[in-house]
Every structure is written in structure tokens, then in C-alpha cells.
Amino acid sequence: MTSGASGTGRDWSSDYDIFDPVFVHDPYPIWSALRDGVSLARTERWGGSWMPTRYEDIQAIAHDTGRFSSQQILVAPMPPVPGRQGQPRRSIIGSDAPHHAPERRIVLPFFTPQAVARYAEHTAELCHRFIDAFGDADVVDAAAGYARQLPPRIIAAILGVDPERADEFVGWVQGFLEFGLTDPVAREDSRARIDAFIAEQIAHRRANPGADLISWLLSQQIDGAPLGLDIVEANITLMLIAGIDTTWSSIGSALWHLAAHPEDTARLVAEPDLVPTAVEELLRAYSPVTMARIVTEDTSFAGQALHRGDRVLLPFAAANRDPAVFERPDEVVIDRAHNRHIAFGSGVHRCAGSNLARMEMVTALRVWLERIPRFHLADPDAVTWAGGQVRGPRQLAVVIDARG
Ligand code: HEM
């Protein structure tokens, strides 16, 4: 299948490229064409992988943890950096049974709806502060100046670390997951910085335990044995990484959509109670995350032979645009009532931070719409997107048309 939508002449069913700027910019027509053709698209690029695009297939693979392991979840394998230790440590997102369930259970109390509600007021204050910082400017960057600012400060509060280091965290996450997927040196450099930071934090918490997630992890046991230090470190790293560019991307995509759709913006300004419903629809339509799995045995899936060690991508955004499950899948129906999206994944690895992400998104949109009820894209062609593991706008200049 050659996707006319891409204009690249590439056969996307046998040679897709998730880092192709055309795909990063607008993957939806390509996924749509693939969905109508093959069950699993194939590429030899970036270490080789398979890519399903139908909801049913993506959900089935996410649930089949026996044949599809989480031990490698990056969309592209990282070439080892000479002289550096490349062995990943085990965090919940990268583990299978029997380790996954008990280790996941330990972090969940920090992410219940009640637990995250404690941060709602602080979240709103921060959002107001970011908008105050725009001053009188008519053109502002809604991604860099707003969406990107919030998640690192909230996760800092949960981990009990200095929120003033938020920009550093963002740099590390980008180095690790965004640039790092194609640049192993950037990745290892970020990992070394994260490791040093976490070692320092752990030493501090051992001496001064608090009510934060790091102290909690250090105090936990499984079957009477303390949680290994490597597991504590890996899960703190995960918290730092998993909650930042995902939520930043989702808030950014939501604002990008609203900037281009004044009718949706006007409706949410008039009916703020609709914001939580709109957030679900925006998560569906612009789901940021693609994960990967590794095939554990020679097998077949949807008629395709797969071999042990093969990488399979899980583009949750493609599942969420499947017309077999969603009516008018390519439209944002801002009050969509029935919405079984899997933006947070599906099965045992479903996002542990989904309540937190939702609270941040709802609060960020409410405050923005209250303060900036009318705005539009300064230049639609100037918006830049990151893609690969997490897709979202990185530069998003908007013109403020009215202040609330
Ligand atoms: C809109 C924002 C977010 C989106 C779209 C998102 C999406 C996802 C997805 C798709 C997965 C499933 C991974 C898999 O199947 O392999 C996941 C897992 C996870 N997410 Fe999120 N996430 C978001 C925000 C957050 C936040 C704020 C946190 C909090 C720190 C967080 C923590 C986690 C953790 C710990 C896991 C691993 C769960 C497990 O493996 O059991 N996420 N997320």
C-alpha cells in the first residue's frame, strides 16, 4: 500500500517510518489507509517492528501479556553506547508477571482520585501563574509557556523534590525519550543525570523521610523483603518520565485543537461543566502514546507469523480512530457521550497516573479558558510536533483574541 496521503511514495504497509516528519506531523491518514489494508504493517527501519492499527488487535496484544512482553517498551531499540552500562533496570512499565502486579500495587495509593485531588488547588494556582507570566503579550507559546510547565511541577510535588528544577526534568525527559530515541549519546547523558539526581534524593530521604512517593517506595516490602534499591530507582525514574511529556503533549494537543476550532472553544467557555467530557474526547482524538511489546515465542497473530524477539508497536492513537468502534472517528465531537478510548492503554499496564493526568488536563483547560476565552493559531504551519513514543506539539504560538 502506497499512502497517497503521505505524498512520500513510500509503501507504508511494508516500510513505515514512525520518525518520518510526514508521519510525525499527521499520522492519521496513514493509519487509516493501513487499517483498511493489512492487519500488521511491517518495517525493517529502526530495528524492525510490526504495527497493528485496528482497535481490536491493539487491545488484544495489550492484554496478551504471555505472548507479548513488556520487557522492551521503546518504539525503537537503543544501540548501546560504548563504555556505558546499557542494562535497563526493572520498573513496572517494563516488567511482566510475576513482578508487575505486586510492584504496581505499591505505587497506586499515590494516584487514586482522592490522592490526586489534593494537588488540584496547587495545579490551578500554577496555571494562573503561567498565564500571569505571559503579561500583555498578544502572541504566546501555549506548549512551551503553558502545557510544558505544569506536569514536571506536579510530579515534583508528589516526589517531594524541588519544583524549581522543573526545566531540568523536562530536558532530561526530552533527552531520554524524545531526542534519545534516535540519539544514544543524548539518551545516556540524560540517564546519567537522572541517576545522579535520584541517588541524591534517595540519600536525602533515608535521612529525612517524608510523606512523598520516594520515601514511600523506600519503606515498602514485598513478601516480607524490602523493595530492591534498583527497583526503587527504576520506578522513581519512571514517575519522572511517564508523567511529563505525556501530559504536556495532551494539554498541548487540546489547546492546538481549540485554537483551530473556535466553535468548540466557545462551547466550553459557555459550558465549563463539559470540560471533563471534552478532555476524554481530546485524549481519544490526539492520544499521544505509542508503546511496544516483544514477542516471547514463535507464534501467529491476525494471520501473520511472528518470531520470538520481534517488536510490535501499540499505537493507541490508531486504535482510537478505528471506525469499527467510534462513529465519525476523525472528528472531535466535543460532547461525545460514549467513548471507550484507550489513550491510557489497556490491560494490566493501563496508565497508573490516569487520574492525575485527567486532573491536570481538566484544570489546565478550565483555567486557560477562563483567562483566555478566545485565541487562534498564529501560524498553523509553524506548529512543530514531537513524535515516536509520545506525540504532541512542541512550539505552539497562539494569538490571544480576548482575555477573561
Ligand atoms: C495524558 C497523559 C498520559 C497518557 C496519555 C498516558 C498513557 C499511558 C499509557 C498508554 C500507558 C500504558 C503503557 C503500556 O501499556 O505499556 C501508561 C502507563 C503508565 N503511566 Fe501514563 N500516561 C499519562 C500520564 C501519566 C502520569 C501523569 C503519570 C504519573 C506519574 C503516569 C504514569 C504511568 C505509569 C507508572 C505507567 C505504567 C503502568 C504499568 O505498567 O503498570 N502516566 N501511561
Residues whose N, C-alpha, C, O or C-beta is under 5 A from the ligand:
A	BS01	HEM	I92 I93 R104 M239 A242 G243 T246 T247 S250 P288 V289 M291 A343 F344 G345 V348 H349 R350 C351 A352 G353 L356 A357
